[in-house]
Amino acid sequence: MYVTVEDFLKEWEREAELTQKVLEGLTDESLEQKVYPEGRTLGRLAWHITTTIPEYLNHFGVETDQKENPETVPASAKEIAEAFKRTSTAAAEAIRLHWTDESLKDVQAAFGRQETNAQILMGLIKHTVHHRGQMTVLIRQAGIKPYGVYGPPKEDWVHLGVEKPPL
């Protein structure tokens, strides 16, 4: 759990950088990829991650100056990646401005339970990571090599001297 705002910001910036790399690997054509007919598209998931950041923070009293329309998914992968960059940067600045190490201990109602602000920030990261994982599956289905978030994708194992990835 986060004890200081800087603890959170270090992890946020690392996870945002990883998400940015995933988003930068998308193509305009890949944005329409779905797992199943009624499911979200890859573009909708990418846009959801982007637009949820300020909504989530605003709900818990951290106002950001970055507002994107959650209903209208851009047709451009580049536009989504650029919006995510702006939004994740604005989030870090807003948290740095609004919360202190001491206020991380404050408790709020969050999703039907009581959580500290530190737990709320952890939830923001988990939300992003959860949907980024979903996106990785859709990226692969769209025929794109996914970015190696916590390790290399199978295509890069050979560069590590591994001919066949372990099962």
DSSP file (Angstrom, degrees, kcal/mol; ACC not computed):
  #  RESIDUE AA STRUCTURE BP1 BP2  ACC     N-H-->O    O-->H-N    N-H-->O    O-->H-N    TCO  KAPPA ALPHA  PHI   PSI    X-CA   Y-CA   Z-CA
    1    1 A M              0   0    0      0, 0.0     2,-0.3     0, 0.0   118,-0.1   0.000 360.0 360.0 360.0 154.3    0.0    0.0    0.0
    2    2 A Y        +     0   0    0      1,-0.2   116,-0.1   116,-0.2     3,-0.1  -0.593 360.0 175.8 -80.6 132.0    1.1    3.5   -0.6
    3    3 A V  S    S+     0   0    0     -2,-0.3     2,-0.3     1,-0.2   101,-0.2   0.678  72.3  31.9-102.3 -29.6    2.5    5.4    2.4
    4    4 A T  S  > S-     0   0    0      1,-0.1     4,-1.6   100,-0.1    -1,-0.2  -0.907  77.3-122.1-127.6 156.9    3.5    8.5    0.4
    5    5 A V  H  > S+     0   0    0     -2,-0.3     4,-2.9     1,-0.2     5,-0.2   0.884 115.9  57.5 -61.0 -38.7    2.1   10.3   -2.6
    6    6 A E  H  > S+     0   0    0      2,-0.2     4,-2.4     1,-0.2    -1,-0.2   0.869 100.3  57.3 -62.5 -36.4    5.5    9.9   -4.2
    7    7 A D  H  > S+     0   0    0      2,-0.2     4,-1.6     1,-0.2    -1,-0.2   0.952 111.8  42.2 -56.2 -48.9    5.2    6.1   -3.8
    8    8 A F  H  X S+     0   0    0     -4,-1.6     4,-3.4     1,-0.2     5,-0.2   0.949 112.1  53.3 -62.3 -49.2    1.9    6.1   -5.7
    9    9 A L  H  X S+     0   0    0     -4,-2.9     4,-2.7     1,-0.2     5,-0.2   0.850 105.8  54.0 -60.6 -35.8    3.2    8.5   -8.4
   10   10 A K  H  X S+     0   0    0     -4,-2.4     4,-1.7     2,-0.2    -1,-0.2   0.939 114.8  40.4 -62.0 -45.7    6.3    6.4   -9.1
   11   11 A E  H  X S+     0   0    0     -4,-1.6     4,-2.9    -5,-0.2     5,-0.3   0.913 114.8  52.4 -70.0 -41.4    4.0    3.4   -9.7
   12   12 A W  H  X S+     0   0    0     -4,-3.4     4,-3.0     1,-0.2     5,-0.2   0.933 110.0  48.4 -58.3 -47.0    1.4    5.4  -11.6
   13   13 A E  H  X S+     0   0    0     -4,-2.7     4,-1.9    -5,-0.2    -1,-0.2   0.877 113.0  48.2 -64.8 -37.0    4.1    6.8  -13.9
   14   14 A R  H  X S+     0   0    0     -4,-1.7     4,-2.0    -5,-0.2    -2,-0.2   0.941 115.3  43.8 -67.3 -47.2    5.5    3.4  -14.6
   15   15 A E  H  X S+     0   0    0     -4,-2.9     4,-2.5     1,-0.2    -2,-0.2   0.880 113.1  51.8 -66.8 -37.5    2.1    1.8  -15.3
   16   16 A A  H  X S+     0   0    0     -4,-3.0     4,-2.7    -5,-0.3    -1,-0.2   0.896 108.6  51.8 -64.6 -39.3    1.0    4.8  -17.4
   17   17 A E  H  X S+     0   0    0     -4,-1.9     4,-2.0    -5,-0.2    -2,-0.2   0.911 110.8  47.6 -62.7 -42.5    4.2    4.4  -19.4
   18   18 A L  H  X S+     0   0    0     -4,-2.0     4,-1.9     2,-0.2    -2,-0.2   0.918 112.9  48.1 -64.7 -43.3    3.5    0.7  -20.0
   19   19 A T  H  X S+     0   0    0     -4,-2.5     4,-2.7     1,-0.2    -2,-0.2   0.898 108.5  55.6 -63.5 -39.8   -0.1    1.5  -21.0
   20   20 A Q  H  X S+     0   0    0     -4,-2.7     4,-2.5     1,-0.2    -1,-0.2   0.910 106.2  50.7 -58.4 -43.4    1.2    4.2  -23.3
   21   21 A K  H  X S+     0   0    0     -4,-2.0     4,-0.8     2,-0.2    -1,-0.2   0.897 110.3  49.5 -63.3 -40.5    3.4    1.7  -25.1
   22   22 A V  H >< S+     0   0    0     -4,-1.9     3,-1.0     1,-0.2     4,-0.3   0.944 112.7  47.3 -62.3 -47.2    0.4   -0.7  -25.5
   23   23 A L  H >< S+     0   0    0     -4,-2.7     3,-1.6     1,-0.3    58,-0.2   0.870 106.1  57.7 -63.6 -37.6   -1.7    2.1  -26.9
   24   24 A E  H 3< S+     0   0    0     -4,-2.5    -1,-0.3     1,-0.3    -2,-0.2   0.688 100.0  60.4 -67.9 -17.0    1.0    3.3  -29.3
   25   25 A G  T << S+     0   0    0     -3,-1.0    -1,-0.3    -4,-0.8    -2,-0.2   0.526  85.3 102.6 -85.7  -6.5    1.1   -0.2  -30.8
   26   26 A L    <   -     0   0    0     -3,-1.6     2,-0.3    -4,-0.3    55,-0.1  -0.394  57.9-151.9 -76.0 154.1   -2.6    0.0  -31.9
   27   27 A T     >  -     0   0    0     -2,-0.1     4,-0.9     1,-0.1     3,-0.1  -0.832  29.1-111.9-116.1 161.4   -3.6    0.7  -35.5
   28   28 A D  T >4 S+     0   0    0     -2,-0.3     3,-0.8     1,-0.2     4,-0.3   0.901 119.7  51.7 -58.3 -40.3   -6.8    2.4  -36.6
   29   29 A E  G >4 S+     0   0    0      1,-0.2     3,-1.2     2,-0.2    -1,-0.2   0.858 102.9  58.8 -65.5 -35.5   -8.0   -0.9  -38.1
   30   30 A S  G >4 S+     0   0    0      1,-0.2     3,-2.0     2,-0.2    12,-0.4   0.709  84.6  80.8 -68.9 -19.3   -7.4   -2.8  -34.8
   31   31 A L  G << S+     0   0    0     -4,-0.9    12,-2.7    -3,-0.8    13,-0.5   0.719  88.2  55.8 -62.4 -20.8   -9.7   -0.5  -32.9
   32   32 A E  G <  S+     0   0    0     -3,-1.2    -1,-0.3    -4,-0.3    -2,-0.2   0.464  78.4 123.2 -90.4  -2.0  -12.7   -2.5  -34.1
   33   33 A Q    <   -     0   0    0     -3,-2.0     9,-1.8    -4,-0.1     2,-0.3  -0.381  38.0-178.4 -65.0 134.7  -11.5   -5.9  -32.8
   34   34 A K  B     -A   41   0A   0      7,-0.2     7,-0.1     1,-0.1    -2,-0.0  -0.934  33.7-142.3-129.6 154.2  -13.9   -7.7  -30.4
   35   35 A V  S    S+     0   0    0      5,-0.5    -1,-0.1     1,-0.3     6,-0.1   0.876  93.1   1.2 -77.8 -41.5  -13.6  -10.9  -28.5
   36   36 A Y  S >  S-     0   0    0      4,-0.2     3,-2.1     1,-0.0    -1,-0.3  -0.952  86.9 -96.5-144.6 160.0  -17.3  -11.6  -29.1
   37   37 A P  T 3  S+     0   0    0      0, 0.0    -1,-0.0     0, 0.0    -2,-0.0   0.798 121.8  40.1 -53.3 -38.0  -20.1   -9.8  -31.0
   38   38 A E  T 3  S+     0   0    0      2,-0.0     0, 0.0    -4,-0.0     0, 0.0   0.488  98.3 105.4 -89.1  -1.9  -21.6   -8.0  -28.0
   39   39 A G  S <  S-     0   0    0     -3,-2.1     2,-0.1     1,-0.1     0, 0.0  -0.186  80.5 -88.0 -77.5 167.2  -18.2   -7.2  -26.4
   40   40 A R        -     0   0    0      1,-0.1    -5,-0.5     2,-0.1    -4,-0.2  -0.413  43.5-119.8 -67.8 147.5  -16.4   -4.0  -26.3
   41   41 A T  B  >  -A   34   0A   0     -7,-0.1     4,-2.4     1,-0.1    -7,-0.2  -0.427  24.8-108.7 -79.8 165.2  -14.1   -3.2  -29.1
   42   42 A L  H  > S+     0   0    0     -9,-1.8     4,-2.4   -12,-0.4   -11,-0.2   0.897 123.0  52.1 -59.1 -41.0  -10.4   -2.7  -28.6
   43   43 A G  H  > S+     0   0    0    -12,-2.7     4,-2.5     2,-0.2    -1,-0.2   0.900 107.4  51.5 -63.2 -41.1  -10.9    1.0  -29.3
   44   44 A R  H  > S+     0   0    0    -13,-0.5     4,-2.7     2,-0.2    -2,-0.2   0.912 111.2  48.0 -63.2 -42.5  -13.7    1.2  -26.6
   45   45 A L  H  X S+     0   0    0     -4,-2.4     4,-2.4     2,-0.2    -2,-0.2   0.926 112.4  48.4 -63.4 -44.1  -11.5   -0.4  -24.0
   46   46 A A  H  X S+     0   0    0     -4,-2.4     4,-1.7     1,-0.2    -2,-0.2   0.907 115.1  45.0 -62.8 -41.1   -8.6    2.0  -24.8
   47   47 A W  H  X S+     0   0    0     -4,-2.5     4,-3.1     2,-0.2     5,-0.3   0.865 109.5  56.3 -71.1 -36.2  -10.9    4.9  -24.6
   48   48 A H  H  X S+     0   0    0     -4,-2.7     4,-2.1     2,-0.2    -2,-0.2   0.927 106.7  49.1 -61.1 -46.0  -12.5    3.6  -21.4
   49   49 A I  H  X S+     0   0    0     -4,-2.4     4,-0.9     1,-0.2    -1,-0.2   0.931 115.1  46.3 -57.1 -44.8   -9.1    3.5  -19.7
   50   50 A T  H  < S+     0   0    0     -4,-1.7     3,-0.4     1,-0.2    -2,-0.2   0.937 117.0  39.7 -65.5 -49.9   -8.4    7.0  -20.9
   51   51 A T  H  X S+     0   0    0     -4,-3.1     4,-1.2     1,-0.2    -1,-0.2   0.727 107.4  63.0 -78.6 -21.2  -11.8    8.6  -19.9
   52   52 A T  H  X S+     0   0    0     -4,-2.1     4,-3.3    -5,-0.3     5,-0.3   0.804  87.8  72.8 -72.9 -28.2  -12.2    6.8  -16.6
   53   53 A I  H  X S+     0   0    0     -4,-0.9     4,-2.3    -3,-0.4     5,-0.2   0.950 104.8  34.5 -55.0 -57.5   -9.1    8.3  -15.1
   54   54 A P  H  > S+     0   0    0      0, 0.0     4,-2.9     0, 0.0     5,-0.2   0.887 118.2  53.7 -68.3 -35.0  -10.5   11.8  -14.6
   55   55 A E  H  X S+     0   0    0     -4,-1.2     4,-2.1     2,-0.2    -2,-0.2   0.948 111.8  45.6 -59.6 -47.9  -14.0   10.4  -13.8
   56   56 A Y  H  X S+     0   0    0     -4,-3.3     4,-1.1     2,-0.2    -1,-0.2   0.942 116.3  44.0 -60.3 -51.7  -12.6    8.2  -11.1
   57   57 A L  H ><>S+     0   0    0     -4,-2.3     5,-2.7    -5,-0.3     3,-0.7   0.915 111.8  52.7 -64.2 -43.3  -10.4   10.9   -9.5
   58   58 A N  H ><5S+     0   0    0     -4,-2.9     3,-1.7     1,-0.2    -1,-0.2   0.885 103.8  58.6 -59.3 -38.5  -13.2   13.5   -9.7
   59   59 A H  H 3<5S+     0   0    0     -4,-2.1    -1,-0.2     1,-0.3    -2,-0.2   0.833 109.1  44.9 -59.0 -32.8  -15.5   11.1   -7.9
   60   60 A F  T <<5S-     0   0    0     -4,-1.1    -1,-0.3    -3,-0.7    -2,-0.2   0.147 128.5 -92.6-102.4  18.5  -13.0   11.0   -5.0
   61   61 A G  T < 5S+     0   0    0     -3,-1.7     2,-0.7     1,-0.2    -3,-0.2   0.601  88.1 121.7  89.5  12.1  -12.4   14.7   -4.8
   62   62 A V      < -     0   0    0     -5,-2.7     2,-0.3    -6,-0.1    -1,-0.2  -0.885  48.9-155.8-110.2 101.5   -9.3   15.0   -7.0
   63   63 A E        -     0   0    0     -2,-0.7     2,-0.3    31,-0.1    35,-0.1  -0.589   9.6-169.4 -80.3 131.8  -10.3   17.5   -9.8
   64   64 A T        -     0   0    0     -2,-0.3    27,-0.1   -10,-0.2    23,-0.0  -0.854  25.9-138.2-115.0 156.6   -8.3   17.2  -13.1
   65   65 A D  S    S+     0   0    0     -2,-0.3     2,-0.6    25,-0.1    -1,-0.1   0.377  78.9  95.3 -91.9   5.4   -8.4   19.7  -15.9
   66   66 A Q        +     0   0    0     21,-0.1     2,-0.4    20,-0.1    -2,-0.1  -0.866  47.1 167.8-103.0 116.7   -8.5   16.9  -18.5
   67   67 A K        +     0   0    0     -2,-0.6     2,-0.3   -13,-0.1   -16,-0.1  -0.974   7.1 179.3-132.7 119.1  -11.9   15.9  -19.7
   68   68 A E        -     0   0    0     -2,-0.4     3,-0.0   -17,-0.2    -2,-0.0  -0.866  39.9-104.3-112.5 151.2  -12.5   13.7  -22.7
   69   69 A N    >   -     0   0    0     -2,-0.3     3,-0.6     1,-0.2   -18,-0.1  -0.657  28.2-161.2 -76.0 112.4  -16.0   12.7  -23.9
   70   70 A P  T 3  S+     0   0    0      0, 0.0    -1,-0.2     0, 0.0   -19,-0.1   0.724  83.8  59.3 -69.1 -19.4  -16.4    9.0  -22.8
   71   71 A E  T 3  S+     0   0    0      1,-0.2     2,-0.8    -3,-0.0    -2,-0.0   0.801  94.9  64.7 -79.9 -29.1  -19.2    8.4  -25.3
   72   72 A T    <   -     0   0    0     -3,-0.6    -1,-0.2   -25,-0.1    -3,-0.1  -0.826  69.2-159.0-106.7 102.7  -17.3    9.1  -28.5
   73   73 A V        -     0   0    0     -2,-0.8   -29,-0.1     1,-0.1   -30,-0.1  -0.659  24.9-120.6 -78.7 124.3  -14.5    6.8  -29.2
   74   74 A P        -     0   0    0      0, 0.0   -27,-0.1     0, 0.0    -1,-0.1  -0.292   6.7-139.0 -61.1 149.7  -12.0    8.3  -31.7
   75   75 A A  S    S+     0   0    0      4,-0.0     2,-0.6     1,-0.0   -44,-0.1   0.506  83.3  82.5 -84.5  -5.9  -11.4    6.5  -34.9
   76   76 A S     >  -     0   0    0      1,-0.1     4,-1.8   -45,-0.0     5,-0.1  -0.890  63.3-159.0-108.1 122.0   -7.7    7.2  -34.7
   77   77 A A  H  > S+     0   0    0     -2,-0.6     4,-2.5     1,-0.2     5,-0.2   0.876  97.9  55.8 -61.6 -37.5   -5.4    5.1  -32.5
   78   78 A K  H  > S+     0   0    0      1,-0.2     4,-2.5     2,-0.2    -1,-0.2   0.906 104.7  52.3 -62.6 -41.1   -3.0    7.9  -32.4
   79   79 A E  H  > S+     0   0    0      2,-0.2     4,-2.2     1,-0.2    -1,-0.2   0.893 109.6  49.1 -63.1 -40.1   -5.6   10.3  -31.0
   80   80 A I  H  X S+     0   0    0     -4,-1.8     4,-2.6     2,-0.2    -2,-0.2   0.939 111.6  48.9 -63.9 -46.7   -6.5    7.8  -28.2
   81   81 A A  H  X S+     0   0    0     -4,-2.5     4,-2.1     1,-0.2    -2,-0.2   0.900 112.3  48.3 -60.9 -41.6   -2.8    7.4  -27.3
   82   82 A E  H  X S+     0   0    0     -4,-2.5     4,-2.1     2,-0.2    -1,-0.2   0.895 111.4  49.9 -66.6 -39.4   -2.3   11.2  -27.3
   83   83 A A  H  X S+     0   0    0     -4,-2.2     4,-2.7     2,-0.2    -2,-0.2   0.894 109.3  51.8 -66.0 -39.6   -5.4   11.6  -25.1
   84   84 A F  H  X S+     0   0    0     -4,-2.6     4,-3.2     2,-0.2     5,-0.3   0.925 108.1  52.0 -62.3 -42.9   -4.2    8.9  -22.7
   85   85 A K  H  X S+     0   0    0     -4,-2.1     4,-1.9     1,-0.2     5,-0.2   0.937 113.0  44.3 -58.3 -48.0   -0.8   10.7  -22.4
   86   86 A R  H  X S+     0   0    0     -4,-2.1     4,-2.5     1,-0.2    -1,-0.2   0.926 116.4  47.0 -61.6 -44.9   -2.5   14.0  -21.5
   87   87 A T  H  X S+     0   0    0     -4,-2.7     4,-2.2     2,-0.2    -2,-0.2   0.910 112.2  47.2 -67.8 -44.4   -5.0   12.4  -19.1
   88   88 A S  H  X S+     0   0    0     -4,-3.2     4,-1.8     2,-0.2    -1,-0.2   0.872 114.2  48.4 -68.1 -35.3   -2.4   10.3  -17.2
   89   89 A T  H  X S+     0   0    0     -4,-1.9     4,-2.1    -5,-0.3    -2,-0.2   0.919 111.4  49.4 -67.7 -44.0   -0.1   13.3  -16.9
   90   90 A A  H  X S+     0   0    0     -4,-2.5     4,-2.5     1,-0.2    -2,-0.2   0.866 108.3  55.1 -62.8 -36.1   -2.9   15.5  -15.7
   91   91 A A  H  X S+     0   0    0     -4,-2.2     4,-2.6     2,-0.2     5,-0.2   0.933 107.3  48.5 -62.9 -46.0   -3.9   12.8  -13.1
   92   92 A A  H  X S+     0   0    0     -4,-1.8     4,-2.3     1,-0.2    -2,-0.2   0.921 112.9  48.2 -60.4 -44.2   -0.4   12.7  -11.6
   93   93 A E  H  X S+     0   0    0     -4,-2.1     4,-1.8     1,-0.2    -1,-0.2   0.909 112.1  49.1 -63.6 -42.0   -0.3   16.5  -11.4
   94   94 A A  H  X S+     0   0    0     -4,-2.5     4,-2.8     2,-0.2     5,-0.3   0.902 111.5  48.3 -66.5 -41.3   -3.8   16.6   -9.8
   95   95 A I  H  X S+     0   0    0     -4,-2.6     4,-2.3     1,-0.2    -1,-0.2   0.927 111.2  50.7 -64.9 -43.6   -3.0   14.0   -7.2
   96   96 A R  H  < S+     0   0    0     -4,-2.3    -1,-0.2    -5,-0.2    -2,-0.2   0.870 116.6  42.5 -59.2 -36.7    0.3   15.8   -6.3
   97   97 A L  H  < S+     0   0    0     -4,-1.8    -2,-0.2    -5,-0.2    -1,-0.2   0.864 122.5  34.6 -78.5 -39.1   -1.7   19.0   -5.9
   98   98 A H  H  < S+     0   0    0     -4,-2.8     2,-0.3    -5,-0.1    -3,-0.2   0.778 111.0  53.0 -94.6 -29.4   -4.7   17.7   -4.0
   99   99 A W     <  -     0   0    0     -4,-2.3     2,-0.2    -5,-0.3   -94,-0.0  -0.839  58.1-164.6-117.2 149.7   -3.5   14.9   -1.8
  100  100 A T     >  -     0   0    0     -2,-0.3     4,-1.0     1,-0.1    -3,-0.0  -0.690  42.3 -98.0-117.8 171.6   -0.7   14.7    0.8
  101  101 A D  T >4 S+     0   0    0     -2,-0.2     3,-0.5     1,-0.2     4,-0.3   0.907 126.9  49.0 -55.8 -40.8    1.0   11.8    2.5
  102  102 A E  G >4 S+     0   0    0      1,-0.2     3,-1.6     2,-0.2     4,-0.3   0.891 105.1  56.3 -68.1 -39.9   -1.3   12.3    5.5
  103  103 A S  G >4 S+     0   0    0      1,-0.3     3,-1.0     2,-0.2    14,-0.4   0.659  88.7  76.3 -71.4 -12.9   -4.5   12.5    3.4
  104  104 A L  G << S+     0   0    0     -4,-1.0    14,-2.2    -3,-0.5    15,-0.3   0.749  92.3  56.0 -64.0 -21.4   -3.7    9.0    1.9
  105  105 A K  G <  S+     0   0    0     -3,-1.6    -1,-0.2    -4,-0.3    -2,-0.2   0.632  82.7 110.9 -84.1 -15.6   -4.9    7.7    5.3
  106  106 A D    <   -     0   0    0     -3,-1.0    11,-2.0    -4,-0.3     2,-0.4  -0.276  64.3-134.0 -61.2 146.6   -8.3    9.4    5.0
  107  107 A V  E     +B  116   0B   0      9,-0.2     2,-0.3    10,-0.1     9,-0.3  -0.861  26.9 172.6-109.8 138.1  -11.3    7.0    4.5
  108  108 A Q  E     -B  115   0B   0      7,-2.9     7,-2.8    -2,-0.4     2,-0.5  -0.932  41.5 -96.0-135.3 159.2  -14.1    7.5    1.9
  109  109 A A  E     +B  114   0B   0     -2,-0.3     2,-0.4     5,-0.2     5,-0.2  -0.668  48.5 175.8 -73.6 126.8  -17.0    5.4    0.7
  110  110 A A  E >   -B  113   0B   0      3,-3.7     3,-0.9    -2,-0.5     6,-0.0  -0.910  61.0 -26.3-142.1 109.6  -15.8    3.6   -2.4
  111  111 A F  T 3  S-     0   0    0     -2,-0.4     3,-0.1     1,-0.3    -1,-0.0   0.888 127.1 -43.4  57.5  43.6  -17.9    1.1   -4.4
  112  112 A G  T 3  S+     0   0    0      1,-0.2     2,-0.3     0, 0.0    -1,-0.3   0.556 126.7  73.2  83.2   8.4  -19.9    0.0   -1.4
  113  113 A R  E <  S-B  110   0B   0     -3,-0.9    -3,-3.7    -5,-0.1     2,-0.5  -0.921  84.4 -99.0-144.0 170.4  -17.1   -0.2    1.1
  114  114 A Q  E     +B  109   0B   0     -2,-0.3     2,-0.3    -5,-0.2    -5,-0.2  -0.824  45.5 171.2 -95.3 128.2  -14.8    2.1    3.1
  115  115 A E  E     -B  108   0B   0     -7,-2.8    -7,-2.9    -2,-0.5     2,-0.1  -0.975  32.2-117.7-136.2 149.7  -11.4    2.6    1.7
  116  116 A T  E  >  -B  107   0B   0     -2,-0.3     4,-2.2    -9,-0.3    -9,-0.2  -0.416  36.1-109.2 -74.5 161.3   -8.4    4.8    2.4
  117  117 A N  H  > S+     0   0    0    -11,-2.0     4,-2.3   -14,-0.4   -12,-0.2   0.848 122.2  58.1 -60.1 -32.6   -7.4    7.2   -0.3
  118  118 A A  H  > S+     0   0    0    -14,-2.2     4,-1.9   -12,-0.2    -1,-0.2   0.912 106.9  47.1 -63.0 -41.6   -4.3    5.0   -0.8
  119  119 A Q  H  > S+     0   0    0    -15,-0.3     4,-2.2     2,-0.2    -2,-0.2   0.877 109.3  54.5 -66.7 -36.9   -6.6    2.1   -1.5
  120  120 A I  H  X S+     0   0    0     -4,-2.2     4,-1.5     2,-0.2    -2,-0.2   0.909 108.3  48.7 -62.4 -42.5   -8.6    4.2   -3.9
  121  121 A L  H  X S+     0   0    0     -4,-2.3     4,-1.7     1,-0.2    -1,-0.2   0.884 108.6  53.3 -65.5 -37.8   -5.4    5.1   -5.8
  122  122 A M  H  X S+     0   0    0     -4,-1.9     4,-2.7     1,-0.2    -1,-0.2   0.895 105.5  55.6 -61.9 -38.5   -4.5    1.4   -5.9
  123  123 A G  H  X S+     0   0    0     -4,-2.2     4,-2.5     1,-0.2    -1,-0.2   0.870 103.0  54.8 -61.2 -37.3   -7.9    0.7   -7.4
  124  124 A L  H  X S+     0   0    0     -4,-1.5     4,-1.9     2,-0.2    -1,-0.2   0.918 110.9  44.7 -62.7 -43.4   -7.2    3.2  -10.2
  125  125 A I  H  X S+     0   0    0     -4,-1.7     4,-2.7     2,-0.2     5,-0.2   0.929 112.8  50.7 -66.3 -44.6   -4.0    1.4  -11.1
  126  126 A K  H  X S+     0   0    0     -4,-2.7     4,-2.7     1,-0.2    -2,-0.2   0.890 108.4  53.0 -62.0 -38.5   -5.7   -2.0  -10.9
  127  127 A H  H  X S+     0   0    0     -4,-2.5     4,-2.1     2,-0.2     5,-0.2   0.933 111.5  45.6 -60.4 -46.6   -8.5   -0.8  -13.1
  128  128 A T  H  X S+     0   0    0     -4,-1.9     4,-2.2     1,-0.2    -2,-0.2   0.924 114.6  47.2 -63.0 -45.9   -6.0    0.3  -15.8
  129  129 A V  H  X S+     0   0    0     -4,-2.7     4,-2.1     2,-0.2    -2,-0.2   0.899 109.3  55.0 -64.8 -41.3   -4.0   -2.9  -15.6
  130  130 A H  H  X S+     0   0    0     -4,-2.7     4,-1.6    -5,-0.2    -1,-0.2   0.947 113.7  39.5 -56.9 -51.8   -7.1   -5.0  -15.8
  131  131 A H  H  X S+     0   0    0     -4,-2.1     4,-2.4     1,-0.2    -1,-0.2   0.815 110.3  59.2 -73.0 -29.1   -8.3   -3.4  -19.0
  132  132 A R  H  X S+     0   0    0     -4,-2.2     4,-1.7    -5,-0.2    -1,-0.2   0.891 105.1  51.5 -64.0 -37.9   -4.8   -3.3  -20.4
  133  133 A G  H  X S+     0   0    0     -4,-2.1     4,-1.3     2,-0.2    -2,-0.2   0.912 108.7  49.9 -63.8 -42.8   -4.7   -7.1  -20.0
  134  134 A Q  H  X S+     0   0    0     -4,-1.6     4,-1.7     1,-0.2     3,-0.3   0.913 108.6  53.7 -59.9 -41.4   -8.0   -7.4  -21.9
  135  135 A M  H  X S+     0   0    0     -4,-2.4     4,-2.9     1,-0.2    -1,-0.2   0.863 100.3  60.7 -61.8 -36.1   -6.6   -5.2  -24.6
  136  136 A T  H  X S+     0   0    0     -4,-1.7     4,-2.1     1,-0.2    -1,-0.2   0.889 103.9  49.8 -61.5 -39.1   -3.6   -7.4  -25.0
  137  137 A V  H  X S+     0   0    0     -4,-1.3     4,-2.3    -3,-0.3    -1,-0.2   0.937 113.0  46.3 -63.1 -46.3   -5.8  -10.3  -26.0
  138  138 A L  H  X S+     0   0    0     -4,-1.7     4,-1.9     2,-0.2    -2,-0.2   0.866 109.3  55.3 -65.0 -36.5   -7.6   -8.2  -28.5
  139  139 A I  H  <>S+     0   0    0     -4,-2.9     5,-2.2     2,-0.2    -1,-0.2   0.935 109.3  46.7 -60.4 -46.6   -4.3   -6.9  -29.9
  140  140 A R  H ><5S+     0   0    0     -4,-2.1     3,-1.7     1,-0.2    -2,-0.2   0.921 111.5  51.2 -62.5 -43.7   -3.1  -10.4  -30.5
  141  141 A Q  H 3<5S+     0   0    0     -4,-2.3    -1,-0.2     1,-0.3    -2,-0.2   0.815 104.0  58.9 -64.2 -28.9   -6.5  -11.3  -32.1
  142  142 A A  T 3<5S-     0   0    0     -4,-1.9    -1,-0.3    -5,-0.2    -2,-0.2   0.457 121.9-108.4 -78.9  -0.2   -6.1   -8.3  -34.4
  143  143 A G  T < 5S+     0   0    0     -3,-1.7     2,-0.4     1,-0.3    -3,-0.2   0.679  77.5 129.4  83.9  18.1   -2.8   -9.7  -35.7
  144  144 A I      < -     0   0    0     -5,-2.2    -1,-0.3    -6,-0.2    -2,-0.1  -0.864  64.2-117.4-107.1 139.4   -0.6   -7.2  -33.9
  145  145 A K        -     0   0    0     -2,-0.4     2,-0.1    -3,-0.1     3,-0.1  -0.626  38.4-128.3 -70.7 123.0    2.4   -8.2  -31.8
  146  146 A P        -     0   0    0      0, 0.0     2,-0.2     0, 0.0  -124,-0.1  -0.372  21.5-102.7 -73.5 154.0    1.6   -6.9  -28.3
  147  147 A Y        -     0   0    0      1,-0.1     2,-1.3     5,-0.1     4,-0.1  -0.538  37.0-113.4 -69.8 138.7    4.0   -4.8  -26.3
  148  148 A G        +     0   0    0     -2,-0.2    -1,-0.1     1,-0.2  -127,-0.0  -0.625  42.2 175.1 -77.8  95.6    5.8   -6.8  -23.6
  149  149 A V  S    S+     0   0    0     -2,-1.3    -1,-0.2     1,-0.2  -130,-0.0   0.988  78.7   2.6 -70.5 -62.2    4.4   -5.2  -20.5
  150  150 A Y  S    S-     0   0    0      1,-0.3    -1,-0.2     2,-0.0    -2,-0.1   0.320 142.4  -5.6-108.6   6.5    5.8   -7.3  -17.7
  151  151 A G  S    S-     0   0    0     -4,-0.1    -1,-0.3     0, 0.0    -2,-0.0  -0.936  94.3 -62.1 177.3 170.6    7.9   -9.5  -20.0
  152  152 A P        -     0   0    0      0, 0.0    -5,-0.1     0, 0.0     2,-0.1  -0.346  47.8-116.6 -72.8 148.4    8.5  -10.2  -23.6
  153  153 A P    >   -     0   0    0      0, 0.0     3,-2.1     0, 0.0     4,-0.4  -0.363  41.5 -95.3 -71.5 166.0    5.8  -11.4  -26.0
  154  154 A K  G >  S+     0   0    0      1,-0.3     3,-1.2     2,-0.2     4,-0.4   0.808 123.1  63.8 -55.9 -32.6    6.3  -14.9  -27.5
  155  155 A E  G 3  S+     0   0    0      1,-0.2    -1,-0.3     2,-0.1     3,-0.3   0.753 103.1  49.3 -64.0 -22.8    7.8  -13.3  -30.6
  156  156 A D  G X  S+     0   0    0     -3,-2.1     3,-0.8     1,-0.2     4,-0.4   0.460  83.0  90.0 -97.7  -1.8   10.7  -11.9  -28.6
  157  157 A W  G X >S+     0   0    0     -3,-1.2     5,-1.9    -4,-0.4     3,-1.9   0.878  80.1  62.5 -61.3 -36.1   11.7  -15.1  -26.7
  158  158 A V  G > 5S+     0   0    0     -4,-0.4     3,-1.6     1,-0.3    -1,-0.2   0.833  95.5  60.1 -59.9 -31.9   14.1  -16.0  -29.4
  159  159 A H  G < 5S+     0   0    0     -3,-0.8    -1,-0.3     1,-0.3    -2,-0.2   0.668 102.7  53.6 -68.8 -15.5   16.1  -12.9  -28.7
  160  160 A L  G < 5S-     0   0    0     -3,-1.9    -1,-0.3    -4,-0.4    -2,-0.2   0.296 126.4-101.6 -99.0   7.5   16.5  -14.3  -25.2
  161  161 A G  T < 5S+     0   0    0     -3,-1.6     2,-0.6     1,-0.2    -3,-0.2   0.659  83.2 129.2  82.4  16.4   17.9  -17.5  -26.5
  162  162 A V      < -     0   0    0     -5,-1.9    -1,-0.2     1,-0.2    -2,-0.2  -0.919  36.1-174.3-107.5 115.6   14.7  -19.4  -26.0
  163  163 A E  S    S+     0   0    0     -2,-0.6    -1,-0.2     1,-0.3    -5,-0.1   0.885  79.2  25.6 -74.9 -39.2   13.6  -21.3  -29.1
  164  164 A K  S    S-     0   0    0     -7,-0.1    -1,-0.3    -6,-0.0     3,-0.1  -0.980  87.2-124.4-129.9 119.4   10.3  -22.5  -27.6
  165  165 A P        -     0   0    0      0, 0.0   -11,-0.0     0, 0.0    -2,-0.0  -0.285  39.4 -98.2 -59.5 146.2    8.5  -20.5  -24.9
  166  166 A P              0   0    0      0, 0.0    -4,-0.0     0, 0.0     0, 0.0  -0.276 360.0 360.0 -64.3 151.7    7.7  -22.6  -21.8
  167  167 A L              0   0    0     -3,-0.1     0, 0.0     0, 0.0     0, 0.0   0.462 360.0 360.0 -76.0 360.0    4.2  -24.0  -21.4
